[in-house]
């Protein structure tokens, strides 16, 4: 493997601290991923990426920057990648998914803020993530209190553009978000120096729609009621890296994987024994390398067949209508698609409940696990309503609240084990 | 005193539980209020109101409802009372300020949500607050995660209208809030059955501006560097009841109190000994009957001379421009005034920092106490920035996090005592 230290040094990273992360990640990955049996061959691509996760893609981004392209960092599935791609910019996800970054974040944030937010700020300010160093600009949004206010601290250290996300879904809100996309487009034009045209945006809409279709194909194979062609743990890795990868390559790799998984359905090749309980996981996002809950669930006699969250169906469900031919029409089409994402930051968010129930049926699940990252108020407050609706629909549900530490691993294993056992009765 | 039990019973209240609250409130009020010396005579009005706080005003509201008027309950200084008043409706505040309501709220909300939110929901669902029973409709807003999501639970029990509050303060956001006010006006017209006209809105703008001017007059007297004519504890009570009272009477009583306080300045009648340290309190709101921090501070050798919060300057600072003659122009003027409130739900909220520093100078304060209700993420995350700015301006600051319980009273007394002592050095 290439020694990335010179690159990381050029990026102004804290090499000594970062080496500690590099030292533990391969073991964590090996324990969770390489211990799995009969994995799809297509996963080799993502295994390779994650083996050098702070090397391969950062090196590519730096090469592209040398050619004059700009890199935009994002935290949220509401930020429309299409606009950046259309201006020949590059989008990379930034959400922090490791406890490693939390203590640095807690130097600047209260402890009672969700770990994703603390890790994200910690990764930037601690200089221990190359993506956070590479970005020319970061794009934030007014989703939740914690992220919104964290961005103010981050903005002192790096150029940021904030998008106002409406918290209701009336027509007037969709129109406002279309206006926000137009404002974001102006910002992207300025940062990239490239003019946005309807033609270029149409191409970008195609690119991102194709990524959505490819990821959806992989998920589609997980609906088979008899064969589980891929573990949730593997599917999650594909999703996590989709936020960082080039969208065209992401689609290509996901389509290749989907080909293999579709063949597995024909051949009835399952990665779990017959009778394994099928779980839908819903709730807060699982940023890389947060594999904790997937690993516990899938080594407790169950398989995750669907993730209804930002690192799951929310990322690819619903295509952008590509029929508009003016920027104004395209902004509206983008707003309509993005505003269909059922995040708990919306009020009300009844559509999420209906979506979870529908997905539970489509994916033939035996039970739902609703995961909440500690201190995520929005998802936590709507949990009882989701629970009630699922129970009414006859679908067992388990609410889990956790963070990035391993302190509760054994407790979770006990609770999840009991839940899975109960599903068999 | 009139026996209010028949009225409370008609309102469907839980009389037995509510009696427990009625039993403790007079003692709490006596301990905090009546123990003060040399209080302004004008406070007699508010003493009377609070002595029968669940009786006098509720009885008035019920009388008005019998005449066909509608009562709107609100939680937030961003909701424009003017619109309701113009349609001959009545506004009443609803924020819960007592630990008494928290356990009921926690039946439906996570424990790690701010006490104001839990108390508010608990007061409604526990049927232990007449205002919550009387209201024909409640008006919510998308300020913070906790309130926004709590409203979804409350909406299952009572008709609600939600206003989308933008979280930035660009011109486009002010325009959006003007649009929200127009949508709210439609709702108020429907609920009241009265048409809104520019003439009626102009009158209402006058009424509410007059209330602002009257409350500001009281605050103005607190700026005197030598004489402190009213305790912060008393001023807080006036502000807390301003949310519940008829706005014309509120202005009348506040003006009467201001007359008396202005005379006190002439006569150099101070309620604190010379040399008492002057404190500006900033941060989260203090809903009635939350007198905890004021009582501790003002019995620890200091006086509060200004509250920079929603139950303080935010409620009355900035008048609505009354020059517009069309509804559209008036909605814009209202939006401009309300969007000047510097709540921590905005990003960035730099103007609050500048305002606190300015107020600290105007009110000649010796130190600032920044109070945060537990789990209020927005105010908590911006606390360090405020602290840094105050320190740079040479103004000592103490950050306090607390809730509605008395568990931390002694600890707070120790910390505040040490802070006040330090101010004297």
Boltz contact constraints between the chains, C-beta under 6 A:
constraints:
  - contact:
      token1: [A, 110]
      token2: [B, 380]
      max_distance: 6.0
  - contact:
      token1: [A, 142]
      token2: [B, 167]
      max_distance: 6.0
  - contact:
      token1: [A, 144]
      token2: [B, 145]
      max_distance: 6.0
  - contact:
      token1: [A, 145]
      token2: [B, 144]
      max_distance: 6.0
  - contact:
      token1: [A, 145]
      token2: [B, 145]
      max_distance: 6.0
  - contact:
      token1: [A, 145]
      token2: [B, 377]
      max_distance: 6.0
  - contact:
      token1: [A, 145]
      token2: [B, 378]
      max_distance: 6.0
  - contact:
      token1: [A, 146]
      token2: [B, 377]
      max_distance: 6.0
  - contact:
      token1: [A, 148]
      token2: [B, 347]
      max_distance: 6.0
  - contact:
      token1: [A, 149]
      token2: [B, 378]
      max_distance: 6.0
  - contact:
      token1: [A, 149]
      token2: [B, 381]
      max_distance: 6.0
  - contact:
      token1: [A, 152]
      token2: [B, 347]
      max_distance: 6.0
  - contact:
      token1: [A, 152]
      token2: [B, 348]
      max_distance: 6.0
  - contact:
      token1: [A, 164]
      token2: [B, 166]
      max_distance: 6.0
  - contact:
      token1: [A, 164]
      token2: [B, 168]
      max_distance: 6.0
  - contact:
      token1: [A, 166]
      token2: [B, 164]
      max_distance: 6.0
  - contact:
      token1: [A, 167]
      token2: [B, 142]
      max_distance: 6.0
  - contact:
      token1: [A, 168]
      token2: [B, 164]
      max_distance: 6.0
  - contact:
      token1: [A, 176]
      token2: [B, 176]
      max_distance: 6.0
  - contact:
      token1: [A, 347]
      token2: [B, 148]
      max_distance: 6.0
  - contact:
      token1: [A, 347]
      token2: [B, 152]
      max_distance: 6.0
  - contact:
      token1: [A, 348]
      token2: [B, 152]
      max_distance: 6.0
  - contact:
      token1: [A, 377]
      token2: [B, 145]
      max_distance: 6.0
  - contact:
      token1: [A, 377]
      token2: [B, 146]
      max_distance: 6.0
  - contact:
      token1: [A, 378]
      token2: [B, 145]
      max_distance: 6.0
  - contact:
      token1: [A, 378]
      token2: [B, 149]
      max_distance: 6.0
  - contact:
      token1: [A, 380]
      token2: [B, 110]
      max_distance: 6.0
  - contact:
      token1: [A, 381]
      token2: [B, 149]
      max_distance: 6.0
